């Protein structure tokens, strides 16, 4: 899972950073950082829940990837070429 994490975070951030409008650049970078932070918060929450046995550890390891992967794919899809 950790080998896919950098690729997922890049895919989450690239669509926002590639908007070259100077007015929205800082907002785009901030939103990209917010999404990355949300990933780590989700990872911490599911790890905490898995520690107490409410969900399986394997599901806890992959759940943030399954939730943020489609978001990253849809954001990359909207990049204009």
N, C-alpha and C positions, 0 to 999 in steps of 0.2 A: 504494500500500500504506500509506503514512503517513497517508492520510486516514482509513483504516479503523482504525488503531491505537487512537486514543482511544475510539472506540465499543466496540472489543473489550475494552479494559481496563475500561471502565465495566461492560460486561456480565459480566466476570469478577468484579468486586468487589461489585456491587449485591446479589446474593443473600446474601452473608455479612453485609453491613452492615445489611440490613433485618431482621435478627433482633434484636428489641428486648429480649432478655433481658440484663440488666446483667452477669450472670456470664460470659456467652459473648461479649460485645461485643468485648473486647480480643482474645480468641482468634480471632474472626471477622475482625477487621481485620488481625491478623497473618497469617492464612491467605490473605486477599485480597492482601496485599502479597507473600506468598510466591509466589502464582500469577503475579503481575505480574513479579516478579523472574525466575521460571522462564521466562517468555516472552522476556525480554531475554537470558537466558543461552542459550536455544535459538536466538535470532536471531544471537547472536555466534558460536555454534558452526557454524551452517550458512553464515554469511558466511565464516568461516575455511576451511571445507571447499570452498566455491565458489571461493575465492581460488586454491587449488591445482588447480582444474579437475576435482575428483572429481564434482561435480554442476553442473548448469547454473545460471547466475546468476539466471535468472528463477525457477527452482524454489527456489533458496535464499531469494529474496525473499518468496515466498508460502508456503513450508513451515511456518513458525511460525503463520501465519494459518490454514492448513488443519488444523493440529494442535490449536490452542487455540480455534478457532471452534466446533467441535462441543461442546467442554467448556463454553464460555460459553453455548451454546444450551441444553444440558441443565441447567445451573445456573439459568438464567433460567426454564426450564420448571417447576422445582420450587418457585418462589416461590408461596406461598399468597396468594390474593386475598381 
